[in-house]
């Protein structure tokens, strides 16, 4: 999905009570304490271990 910005809108098609409904959702700015995690394509074993210790998850493998 492409980034829409903090003042954009999304158009969604959803099922509600067995009926297909189109809705528009206005996006709000993210909270000040929001963070994004970006993965290094060539992370070292130490960087992978640090991520796994911090997150409790396996380091993502490209293509999965």
PDB file of N, H, CA, C and O in Angstrom:
ATOM      1  N   UNK A   1       0.846  -1.170   0.000  1.00  0.00           N
ATOM      2  CA  UNK A   1       0.000   0.000   0.000  1.00  0.00           C
ATOM      3  C   UNK A   1       0.890   1.231   0.000  1.00  0.00           C
ATOM      4  O   UNK A   1       1.869   1.282   0.744  1.00  0.00           O
ATOM      5  N   UNK A   2       0.578   2.193  -0.796  1.00  0.00           N
ATOM      6  H   UNK A   2      -0.217   2.152  -1.400  1.00  0.00           H
ATOM      7  CA  UNK A   2       1.344   3.434  -0.867  1.00  0.00           C
ATOM      8  C   UNK A   2       1.036   4.298   0.346  1.00  0.00           C
ATOM      9  O   UNK A   2      -0.043   4.201   0.930  1.00  0.00           O
ATOM     10  N   UNK A   3       1.986   5.139   0.717  1.00  0.00           N
ATOM     11  H   UNK A   3       2.863   5.218   0.242  1.00  0.00           H
ATOM     12  CA  UNK A   3       1.757   6.043   1.833  1.00  0.00           C
ATOM     13  C   UNK A   3       0.781   7.127   1.407  1.00  0.00           C
ATOM     14  O   UNK A   3       0.869   7.652   0.298  1.00  0.00           O
ATOM     15  N   UNK A   4      -0.153   7.459   2.296  1.00  0.00           N
ATOM     16  H   UNK A   4      -0.224   7.032   3.198  1.00  0.00           H
ATOM     17  CA  UNK A   4      -1.178   8.445   1.982  1.00  0.00           C
ATOM     18  C   UNK A   4      -0.934   9.778   2.672  1.00  0.00           C
ATOM     19  O   UNK A   4      -1.588  10.769   2.349  1.00  0.00           O
ATOM     20  N   UNK A   5      -0.008   9.815   3.611  1.00  0.00           N
ATOM     21  H   UNK A   5       0.523   9.010   3.874  1.00  0.00           H
ATOM     22  CA  UNK A   5       0.204  11.040   4.366  1.00  0.00           C
ATOM     23  C   UNK A   5      -0.750  11.123   5.528  1.00  0.00           C
ATOM     24  O   UNK A   5      -1.732  10.383   5.601  1.00  0.00           O
ATOM     25  N   UNK A   6      -0.453  12.035   6.444  1.00  0.00           N
ATOM     26  H   UNK A   6       0.345  12.636   6.385  1.00  0.00           H
ATOM     27  CA  UNK A   6      -1.260  12.114   7.658  1.00  0.00           C
ATOM     28  C   UNK A   6      -2.586  12.821   7.439  1.00  0.00           C
ATOM     29  O   UNK A   6      -3.442  12.792   8.323  1.00  0.00           O
ATOM     30  N   UNK A   7      -2.783  13.457   6.289  1.00  0.00           N
ATOM     31  H   UNK A   7      -2.087  13.481   5.571  1.00  0.00           H
ATOM     32  CA  UNK A   7      -4.071  14.113   6.051  1.00  0.00           C
ATOM     33  C   UNK A   7      -4.813  13.475   4.887  1.00  0.00           C
ATOM     34  O   UNK A   7      -5.733  14.078   4.333  1.00  0.00           O
ATOM     35  N   UNK A   8      -4.428  12.273   4.514  1.00  0.00           N
ATOM     36  H   UNK A   8      -3.681  11.783   4.963  1.00  0.00           H
ATOM     37  CA  UNK A   8      -5.052  11.577   3.396  1.00  0.00           C
ATOM     38  C   UNK A   8      -6.296  10.809   3.821  1.00  0.00           C
ATOM     39  O   UNK A   8      -6.702  10.828   4.983  1.00  0.00           O
ATOM     40  N   UNK A   9      -6.876  10.144   2.858  1.00  0.00           N
ATOM     41  H   UNK A   9      -6.547  10.128   1.914  1.00  0.00           H
ATOM     42  CA  UNK A   9      -8.023   9.285   3.132  1.00  0.00           C
ATOM     43  C   UNK A   9      -7.797   7.944   2.441  1.00  0.00           C
ATOM     44  O   UNK A   9      -7.094   7.851   1.435  1.00  0.00           O
ATOM     45  N   UNK A  10      -8.405   6.919   3.005  1.00  0.00           N
ATOM     46  H   UNK A  10      -8.976   6.994   3.822  1.00  0.00           H
ATOM     47  CA  UNK A  10      -8.400   5.593   2.397  1.00  0.00           C
ATOM     48  C   UNK A  10      -9.823   5.251   2.009  1.00  0.00           C
ATOM     49  O   UNK A  10     -10.766   5.564   2.735  1.00  0.00           O
ATOM     50  N   UNK A  11      -9.973   4.617   0.879  1.00  0.00           N
ATOM     51  H   UNK A  11      -9.206   4.362   0.290  1.00  0.00           H
ATOM     52  CA  UNK A  11     -11.279   4.114   0.475  1.00  0.00           C
ATOM     53  C   UNK A  11     -11.251   2.605   0.640  1.00  0.00           C
ATOM     54  O   UNK A  11     -10.448   1.918   0.009  1.00  0.00           O
ATOM     55  N   UNK A  12     -12.131   2.091   1.492  1.00  0.00           N
ATOM     56  H   UNK A  12     -12.783   2.649   2.005  1.00  0.00           H
ATOM     57  CA  UNK A  12     -12.172   0.670   1.803  1.00  0.00           C
ATOM     58  C   UNK A  12     -13.498   0.074   1.382  1.00  0.00           C
ATOM     59  O   UNK A  12     -14.534   0.737   1.435  1.00  0.00           O
ATOM     60  N   UNK A  13     -13.460  -1.172   0.967  1.00  0.00           N
ATOM     61  H   UNK A  13     -12.619  -1.711   0.924  1.00  0.00           H
ATOM     62  CA  UNK A  13     -14.678  -1.931   0.705  1.00  0.00           C
ATOM     63  C   UNK A  13     -14.714  -3.039   1.746  1.00  0.00           C
ATOM     64  O   UNK A  13     -13.798  -3.856   1.833  1.00  0.00           O
ATOM     65  N   UNK A  14     -15.788  -3.055   2.537  1.00  0.00           N
ATOM     66  H   UNK A  14     -16.532  -2.391   2.466  1.00  0.00           H
ATOM     67  CA  UNK A  14     -15.889  -4.000   3.646  1.00  0.00           C
ATOM     68  C   UNK A  14     -17.235  -4.717   3.612  1.00  0.00           C
ATOM     69  O   UNK A  14     -18.180  -4.259   2.970  1.00  0.00           O
ATOM     70  N   UNK A  15     -17.307  -5.840   4.306  1.00  0.00           N
ATOM     71  H   UNK A  15     -16.539  -6.212   4.827  1.00  0.00           H
ATOM     72  CA  UNK A  15     -18.575  -6.513   4.519  1.00  0.00           C
ATOM     73  C   UNK A  15     -19.105  -6.099   5.877  1.00  0.00           C
ATOM     74  O   UNK A  15     -18.378  -6.140   6.869  1.00  0.00           O
ATOM     75  N   UNK A  16     -20.367  -5.701   5.926  1.00  0.00           N
ATOM     76  H   UNK A  16     -20.957  -5.668   5.120  1.00  0.00           H
ATOM     77  CA  UNK A  16     -21.020  -5.391   7.194  1.00  0.00           C
ATOM     78  C   UNK A  16     -22.403  -6.014   7.152  1.00  0.00           C
ATOM     79  O   UNK A  16     -23.244  -5.662   6.325  1.00  0.00           O
ATOM     80  N   UNK A  17     -22.613  -6.957   8.073  1.00  0.00           N
ATOM     81  H   UNK A  17     -21.930  -7.243   8.745  1.00  0.00           H
ATOM     82  CA  UNK A  17     -23.898  -7.680   8.130  1.00  0.00           C
ATOM     83  C   UNK A  17     -24.276  -8.244   6.766  1.00  0.00           C
ATOM     84  O   UNK A  17     -25.389  -8.045   6.279  1.00  0.00           O
ATOM     85  N   UNK A  18     -23.319  -8.958   6.156  1.00  0.00           N
ATOM     86  H   UNK A  18     -22.415  -9.120   6.552  1.00  0.00           H
ATOM     87  CA  UNK A  18     -23.521  -9.604   4.861  1.00  0.00           C
ATOM     88  C   UNK A  18     -23.795  -8.629   3.720  1.00  0.00           C
ATOM     89  O   UNK A  18     -24.341  -9.032   2.693  1.00  0.00           O
ATOM     90  N   UNK A  19     -23.436  -7.375   3.873  1.00  0.00           N
ATOM     91  H   UNK A  19     -22.992  -7.048   4.707  1.00  0.00           H
ATOM     92  CA  UNK A  19     -23.620  -6.387   2.819  1.00  0.00           C
ATOM     93  C   UNK A  19     -22.263  -5.764   2.497  1.00  0.00           C
ATOM     94  O   UNK A  19     -21.501  -5.431   3.405  1.00  0.00           O
ATOM     95  N   UNK A  20     -21.964  -5.607   1.219  1.00  0.00           N
ATOM     96  H   UNK A  20     -22.583  -5.878   0.482  1.00  0.00           H
ATOM     97  CA  UNK A  20     -20.728  -4.988   0.776  1.00  0.00           C
ATOM     98  C   UNK A  20     -20.894  -3.472   0.839  1.00  0.00           C
ATOM     99  O   UNK A  20     -21.806  -2.916   0.227  1.00  0.00           O
ATOM    100  N   UNK A  21     -20.003  -2.802   1.585  1.00  0.00           N
ATOM    101  H   UNK A  21     -19.262  -3.254   2.082  1.00  0.00           H
ATOM    102  CA  UNK A  21     -20.138  -1.367   1.820  1.00  0.00           C
ATOM    103  C   UNK A  21     -18.805  -0.682   1.487  1.00  0.00           C
ATOM    104  O   UNK A  21     -17.742  -1.182   1.852  1.00  0.00           O
ATOM    105  N   UNK A  22     -18.866   0.465   0.792  1.00  0.00           N
ATOM    106  H   UNK A  22     -19.730   0.871   0.495  1.00  0.00           H
ATOM    107  CA  UNK A  22     -17.687   1.290   0.547  1.00  0.00           C
ATOM    108  C   UNK A  22     -17.647   2.392   1.592  1.00  0.00           C
ATOM    109  O   UNK A  22     -18.639   3.088   1.807  1.00  0.00           O
ATOM    110  N   UNK A  23     -16.498   2.552   2.242  1.00  0.00           N
ATOM    111  H   UNK A  23     -15.691   1.987   2.067  1.00  0.00           H
ATOM    112  CA  UNK A  23     -16.350   3.600   3.263  1.00  0.00           C
ATOM    113  C   UNK A  23     -15.058   4.369   3.008  1.00  0.00           C
ATOM    114  O   UNK A  23     -14.100   3.831   2.451  1.00  0.00           O
ATOM    115  N   UNK A  24     -15.046   5.627   3.421  1.00  0.00           N
ATOM    116  H   UNK A  24     -15.823   6.063   3.873  1.00  0.00           H
ATOM    117  CA  UNK A  24     -13.839   6.458   3.365  1.00  0.00           C
ATOM    118  C   UNK A  24     -13.379   6.694   4.792  1.00  0.00           C
ATOM    119  O   UNK A  24     -14.178   7.018   5.670  1.00  0.00           O
ATOM    120  N   UNK A  25     -12.087   6.527   5.012  1.00  0.00           N
ATOM    121  H   UNK A  25     -11.437   6.263   4.298  1.00  0.00           H
ATOM    122  CA  UNK A  25     -11.511   6.704   6.337  1.00  0.00           C
ATOM    123  C   UNK A  25     -10.478   7.822   6.239  1.00  0.00           C
ATOM    124  O   UNK A  25      -9.537   7.743   5.450  1.00  0.00           O
ATOM    125  N   UNK A  26     -10.664   8.855   7.042  1.00  0.00           N
ATOM    126  H   UNK A  26     -11.429   8.919   7.683  1.00  0.00           H
ATOM    127  CA  UNK A  26      -9.704   9.953   7.056  1.00  0.00           C
ATOM    128  C   UNK A  26      -8.564   9.608   8.009  1.00  0.00           C
ATOM    129  O   UNK A  26      -8.796   9.181   9.140  1.00  0.00           O
ATOM    130  N   UNK A  27      -7.352   9.793   7.549  1.00  0.00           N
ATOM    131  H   UNK A  27      -7.164  10.140   6.630  1.00  0.00           H
ATOM    132  CA  UNK A  27      -6.185   9.477   8.361  1.00  0.00           C
ATOM    133  C   UNK A  27      -5.827  10.648   9.264  1.00  0.00           C
ATOM    134  O   UNK A  27      -5.905  11.811   8.869  1.00  0.00           O
ATOM    135  N   UNK A  28      -5.437  10.313  10.477  1.00  0.00           N
ATOM    136  H   UNK A  28      -5.374   9.368  10.798  1.00  0.00           H
ATOM    137  CA  UNK A  28      -5.016  11.325  11.438  1.00  0.00           C
ATOM    138  C   UNK A  28      -3.491  11.324  11.516  1.00  0.00           C
ATOM    139  O   UNK A  28      -2.854  10.330  11.166  1.00  0.00           O
ATOM    140  N   UNK A  29      -2.909  12.416  11.967  1.00  0.00           N
ATOM    141  H   UNK A  29      -3.426  13.223  12.252  1.00  0.00           H
ATOM    142  CA  UNK A  29      -1.457  12.416  12.144  1.00  0.00           C
ATOM    143  C   UNK A  29      -1.053  11.369  13.181  1.00  0.00           C
ATOM    144  O   UNK A  29      -1.800  11.125  14.129  1.00  0.00           O
ATOM    145  N   UNK A  30       0.113  10.750  13.017  1.00  0.00           N
ATOM    146  H   UNK A  30       0.719  10.949  12.247  1.00  0.00           H
ATOM    147  CA  UNK A  30       0.552   9.757  13.995  1.00  0.00           C
ATOM    148  C   UNK A  30       0.894  10.424  15.329  1.00  0.00           C
ATOM    149  O   UNK A  30       1.261  11.598  15.356  1.00  0.00           O
ATOM    150  N   UNK A  31       0.776   9.687  16.428  1.00  0.00           N
ATOM    151  H   UNK A  31       0.477   8.733  16.406  1.00  0.00           H
ATOM    152  CA  UNK A  31       1.176  10.247  17.723  1.00  0.00           C
ATOM    153  C   UNK A  31       2.663  10.604  17.709  1.00  0.00           C
ATOM    154  O   UNK A  31       3.441  10.048  16.935  1.00  0.00           O
ATOM    155  N   UNK A  32       3.037  11.529  18.567  1.00  0.00           N
ATOM    156  H   UNK A  32       2.405  11.981  19.197  1.00  0.00           H
ATOM    157  CA  UNK A  32       4.427  11.987  18.614  1.00  0.00           C
ATOM    158  C   UNK A  32       5.410  10.864  18.935  1.00  0.00           C
ATOM    159  O   UNK A  32       6.572  10.934  18.535  1.00  0.00           O
ATOM    160  N   UNK A  33       4.963   9.824  19.654  1.00  0.00           N
ATOM    161  H   UNK A  33       4.019   9.767  19.979  1.00  0.00           H
ATOM    162  CA  UNK A  33       5.879   8.758  20.048  1.00  0.00           C
ATOM    163  C   UNK A  33       5.860   7.567  19.085  1.00  0.00           C
ATOM    164  O   UNK A  33       6.308   6.479  19.445  1.00  0.00           O
ATOM    165  N   UNK A  34       5.347   7.761  17.871  1.00  0.00           N
ATOM    166  H   UNK A  34       4.983   8.645  17.578  1.00  0.00           H
ATOM    167  CA  UNK A  34       5.304   6.704  16.864  1.00  0.00           C
ATOM    168  C   UNK A  34       6.698   6.476  16.289  1.00  0.00           C
ATOM    169  O   UNK A  34       7.437   7.427  16.031  1.00  0.00           O
ATOM    170  N   UNK A  35       7.048   5.218  16.092  1.00  0.00           N
ATOM    171  H   UNK A  35       6.448   4.446  16.302  1.00  0.00           H
ATOM    172  CA  UNK A  35       8.332   4.876  15.481  1.00  0.00           C
ATOM    173  C   UNK A  35       8.109   3.900  14.338  1.00  0.00           C
ATOM    174  O   UNK A  35       7.100   3.195  14.303  1.00  0.00           O
ATOM    175  N   UNK A  36       9.042   3.859  13.412  1.00  0.00           N
ATOM    176  H   UNK A  36       9.861   4.431  13.441  1.00  0.00           H
ATOM    177  CA  UNK A  36       9.027   2.902  12.329  1.00  0.00           C
ATOM    178  C   UNK A  36      10.302   2.096  12.408  1.00  0.00           C
ATOM    179  O   UNK A  36      11.364   2.631  12.726  1.00  0.00           O
ATOM    180  N   UNK A  37      10.203   0.826  12.124  1.00  0.00           N
ATOM    181  H   UNK A  37       9.340   0.392  11.866  1.00  0.00           H
ATOM    182  CA  UNK A  37      11.374  -0.039  12.102  1.00  0.00           C
ATOM    183  C   UNK A  37      11.669  -0.373  10.643  1.00  0.00           C
ATOM    184  O   UNK A  37      10.813  -0.898   9.932  1.00  0.00           O
ATOM    185  N   UNK A  38      12.878  -0.065  10.210  1.00  0.00           N
ATOM    186  H   UNK A  38      13.574   0.362  10.788  1.00  0.00           H
ATOM    187  CA  UNK A  38      13.308  -0.407   8.859  1.00  0.00           C
ATOM    188  C   UNK A  38      14.448  -1.398   8.966  1.00  0.00           C
ATOM    189  O   UNK A  38      15.368  -1.213   9.763  1.00  0.00           O
ATOM    190  N   UNK A  39      14.390  -2.441   8.172  1.00  0.00           N
ATOM    191  H   UNK A  39      13.643  -2.592   7.525  1.00  0.00           H
ATOM    192  CA  UNK A  39      15.364  -3.514   8.259  1.00  0.00           C
ATOM    193  C   UNK A  39      16.513  -3.276   7.291  1.00  0.00           C
ATOM    194  O   UNK A  39      16.305  -2.876   6.145  1.00  0.00           O
ATOM    195  N   UNK A  40      17.709  -3.522   7.761  1.00  0.00           N
ATOM    196  H   UNK A  40      17.878  -3.847   8.692  1.00  0.00           H
ATOM    197  CA  UNK A  40      18.889  -3.445   6.909  1.00  0.00           C
ATOM    198  C   UNK A  40      18.908  -4.659   5.993  1.00  0.00           C
ATOM    199  O   UNK A  40      18.717  -5.787   6.448  1.00  0.00           O
ATOM    200  N   UNK A  41      19.133  -4.437   4.726  1.00  0.00           N
ATOM    201  H   UNK A  41      19.288  -3.520   4.356  1.00  0.00           H
ATOM    202  CA  UNK A  41      19.163  -5.562   3.793  1.00  0.00           C
ATOM    203  C   UNK A  41      20.333  -6.487   4.103  1.00  0.00           C
ATOM    204  O   UNK A  41      20.242  -7.698   3.904  1.00  0.00           O
ATOM    205  N   UNK A  42      21.434  -5.916   4.592  1.00  0.00           N
ATOM    206  H   UNK A  42      21.509  -4.932   4.754  1.00  0.00           H
ATOM    207  CA  UNK A  42      22.612  -6.733   4.886  1.00  0.00           C
ATOM    208  C   UNK A  42      22.975  -6.608   6.362  1.00  0.00           C
ATOM    209  O   UNK A  42      24.087  -6.205   6.701  1.00  0.00           O
ATOM    210  N   UNK A  43      22.052  -6.948   7.219  1.00  0.00           N
ATOM    211  H   UNK A  43      21.148  -7.276   6.944  1.00  0.00           H
ATOM    212  CA  UNK A  43      22.293  -6.871   8.661  1.00  0.00           C
ATOM    213  C   UNK A  43      23.334  -7.893   9.082  1.00  0.00           C
ATOM    214  O   UNK A  43      23.371  -9.017   8.582  1.00  0.00           O
ATOM    215  N   UNK A  44      24.170  -7.477  10.005  1.00  0.00           N
ATOM    216  H   UNK A  44      24.141  -6.564  10.411  1.00  0.00           H
ATOM    217  CA  UNK A  44      25.190  -8.394  10.528  1.00  0.00           C
ATOM    218  C   UNK A  44      24.529  -9.368  11.497  1.00  0.00           C
ATOM    219  O   UNK A  44      23.417  -9.117  11.961  1.00  0.00           O
ATOM    220  N   UNK A  45      25.194 -10.470  11.804  1.00  0.00           N
ATOM    221  H   UNK A  45      26.098 -10.674  11.427  1.00  0.00           H
ATOM    222  CA  UNK A  45      24.636 -11.394  12.804  1.00  0.00           C
ATOM    223  C   UNK A  45      24.369 -10.709  14.144  1.00  0.00           C
ATOM    224  O   UNK A  45      23.383 -11.025  14.811  1.00  0.00           O
ATOM    225  N   UNK A  46      25.238  -9.770  14.546  1.00  0.00           N
ATOM    226  H   UNK A  46      26.038  -9.513  14.005  1.00  0.00           H
ATOM    227  CA  UNK A  46      25.020  -9.050  15.807  1.00  0.00           C
ATOM    228  C   UNK A  46      23.776  -8.163  15.736  1.00  0.00           C
ATOM    229  O   UNK A  46      23.022  -8.076  16.706  1.00  0.00           O
ATOM    230  N   UNK A  47      23.556  -7.501  14.587  1.00  0.00           N
ATOM    231  H   UNK A  47      24.168  -7.572  13.800  1.00  0.00           H
ATOM    232  CA  UNK A  47      22.370  -6.656  14.409  1.00  0.00           C
ATOM    233  C   UNK A  47      21.097  -7.501  14.406  1.00  0.00           C
ATOM    234  O   UNK A  47      20.082  -7.103  14.978  1.00  0.00           O
ATOM    235  N   UNK A  48      21.153  -8.650  13.768  1.00  0.00           N
ATOM    236  H   UNK A  48      21.978  -8.973  13.303  1.00  0.00           H
ATOM    237  CA  UNK A  48      19.994  -9.549  13.765  1.00  0.00           C
ATOM    238  C   UNK A  48      19.681 -10.038  15.183  1.00  0.00           C
ATOM    239  O   UNK A  48      18.521 -10.073  15.593  1.00  0.00           O
ATOM    240  N   UNK A  49      20.724 -10.413  15.923  1.00  0.00           N
ATOM    241  H   UNK A  49      21.667 -10.385  15.590  1.00  0.00           H
ATOM    242  CA  UNK A  49      20.539 -10.873  17.299  1.00  0.00           C
ATOM    243  C   UNK A  49      19.968  -9.770  18.173  1.00  0.00           C
ATOM    244  O   UNK A  49      19.105 -10.030  19.011  1.00  0.00           O
ATOM    245  N   UNK A  50      20.439  -8.536  17.990  1.00  0.00           N
ATOM    246  H   UNK A  50      21.140  -8.325  17.309  1.00  0.00           H
ATOM    247  CA  UNK A  50      19.928  -7.407  18.774  1.00  0.00           C
ATOM    248  C   UNK A  50      18.447  -7.186  18.483  1.00  0.00           C
ATOM    249  O   UNK A  50      17.665  -6.955  19.406  1.00  0.00           O
ATOM    250  N   UNK A  51      18.051  -7.254  17.203  1.00  0.00           N
ATOM    251  H   UNK A  51      18.686  -7.441  16.454  1.00  0.00           H
ATOM    252  CA  UNK A  51      16.641  -7.106  16.847  1.00  0.00           C
ATOM    253  C   UNK A  51      15.804  -8.193  17.503  1.00  0.00           C
ATOM    254  O   UNK A  51      14.759  -7.907  18.087  1.00  0.00           O
ATOM    255  N   UNK A  52      16.256  -9.431  17.409  1.00  0.00           N
ATOM    256  H   UNK A  52      17.104  -9.663  16.934  1.00  0.00           H
ATOM    257  CA  UNK A  52      15.494 -10.553  17.961  1.00  0.00           C
ATOM    258  C   UNK A  52      15.385 -10.466  19.475  1.00  0.00           C
ATOM    259  O   UNK A  52      14.340 -10.800  20.032  1.00  0.00           O
ATOM    260  N   UNK A  53      16.449 -10.020  20.159  1.00  0.00           N
ATOM    261  H   UNK A  53      17.298  -9.748  19.705  1.00  0.00           H
ATOM    262  CA  UNK A  53      16.390  -9.852  21.616  1.00  0.00           C
ATOM    263  C   UNK A  53      15.422  -8.732  21.991  1.00  0.00           C
ATOM    264  O   UNK A  53      14.686  -8.845  22.972  1.00  0.00           O
ATOM    265  N   UNK A  54      15.425  -7.655  21.212  1.00  0.00           N
ATOM    266  H   UNK A  54      16.022  -7.563  20.416  1.00  0.00           H
ATOM    267  CA  UNK A  54      14.561  -6.502  21.505  1.00  0.00           C
ATOM    268  C   UNK A  54      13.094  -6.800  21.225  1.00  0.00           C
ATOM    269  O   UNK A  54      12.221  -6.441  22.016  1.00  0.00           O
ATOM    270  N   UNK A  55      12.818  -7.465  20.083  1.00  0.00           N
ATOM    271  H   UNK A  55      13.527  -7.757  19.441  1.00  0.00           H
ATOM    272  CA  UNK A  55      11.430  -7.639  19.657  1.00  0.00           C
ATOM    273  C   UNK A  55      10.809  -8.968  20.078  1.00  0.00           C
ATOM    274  O   UNK A  55       9.585  -9.089  20.143  1.00  0.00           O
ATOM    275  N   UNK A  56      11.646  -9.963  20.365  1.00  0.00           N
ATOM    276  H   UNK A  56      12.640  -9.865  20.313  1.00  0.00           H
ATOM    277  CA  UNK A  56      11.104 -11.284  20.660  1.00  0.00           C
ATOM    278  C   UNK A  56      10.624 -12.015  19.413  1.00  0.00           C
ATOM    279  O   UNK A  56       9.941 -13.035  19.510  1.00  0.00           O
ATOM    280  N   UNK A  57      10.984 -11.488  18.232  1.00  0.00           N
ATOM    281  H   UNK A  57      11.539 -10.659  18.154  1.00  0.00           H
ATOM    282  CA  UNK A  57      10.570 -12.072  16.954  1.00  0.00           C
ATOM    283  C   UNK A  57      11.807 -12.428  16.141  1.00  0.00           C
ATOM    284  O   UNK A  57      12.884 -11.870  16.352  1.00  0.00           O
ATOM    285  N   UNK A  58      11.639 -13.363  15.210  1.00  0.00           N
ATOM    286  H   UNK A  58      10.764 -13.816  15.039  1.00  0.00           H
ATOM    287  CA  UNK A  58      12.721 -13.698  14.297  1.00  0.00           C
ATOM    288  C   UNK A  58      12.968 -12.528  13.354  1.00  0.00           C
ATOM    289  O   UNK A  58      12.031 -11.823  12.978  1.00  0.00           O
ATOM    290  N   UNK A  59      14.210 -12.321  12.975  1.00  0.00           N
ATOM    291  H   UNK A  59      14.971 -12.894  13.280  1.00  0.00           H
ATOM    292  CA  UNK A  59      14.544 -11.276  12.009  1.00  0.00           C
ATOM    293  C   UNK A  59      13.861 -11.611  10.691  1.00  0.00           C
ATOM    294  O   UNK A  59      13.956 -12.750  10.234  1.00  0.00           O
ATOM    295  N   UNK A  60      13.175 -10.657  10.064  1.00  0.00           N
ATOM    296  H   UNK A  60      13.097  -9.732  10.435  1.00  0.00           H
ATOM    297  CA  UNK A  60      12.456 -10.936   8.807  1.00  0.00           C
ATOM    298  C   UNK A  60      13.413 -11.347   7.698  1.00  0.00           C
ATOM    299  O   UNK A  60      14.507 -10.800   7.563  1.00  0.00           O
ATOM    300  N   UNK A  61      12.986 -12.303   6.923  1.00  0.00           N
ATOM    301  H   UNK A  61      12.097 -12.748   7.032  1.00  0.00           H
ATOM    302  CA  UNK A  61      13.760 -12.753   5.765  1.00  0.00           C
ATOM    303  C   UNK A  61      13.122 -12.151   4.533  1.00  0.00           C
ATOM    304  O   UNK A  61      11.907 -12.240   4.356  1.00  0.00           O
ATOM    305  N   UNK A  62      13.933 -11.535   3.670  1.00  0.00           N
ATOM    306  H   UNK A  62      14.920 -11.463   3.814  1.00  0.00           H
ATOM    307  CA  UNK A  62      13.421 -10.908   2.470  1.00  0.00           C
ATOM    308  C   UNK A  62      12.684 -11.935   1.620  1.00  0.00           C
ATOM    309  O   UNK A  62      13.150 -13.064   1.468  1.00  0.00           O
ATOM    310  N   UNK A  63      11.539 -11.551   1.065  1.00  0.00           N
ATOM    311  H   UNK A  63      11.160 -10.634   1.188  1.00  0.00           H
ATOM    312  CA  UNK A  63      10.758 -12.439   0.216  1.00  0.00           C
ATOM    313  C   UNK A  63       9.676 -13.199   0.950  1.00  0.00           C
ATOM    314  O   UNK A  63       8.916 -13.944   0.331  1.00  0.00           O
ATOM    315  N   UNK A  64       9.590 -13.021   2.284  1.00  0.00           N
ATOM    316  H   UNK A  64      10.207 -12.416   2.786  1.00  0.00           H
ATOM    317  CA  UNK A  64       8.532 -13.701   3.037  1.00  0.00           C
ATOM    318  C   UNK A  64       7.410 -12.770   3.321  1.00  0.00           C
ATOM    319  O   UNK A  64       6.425 -13.163   3.947  1.00  0.00           O
TER     320      UNK A  64
END
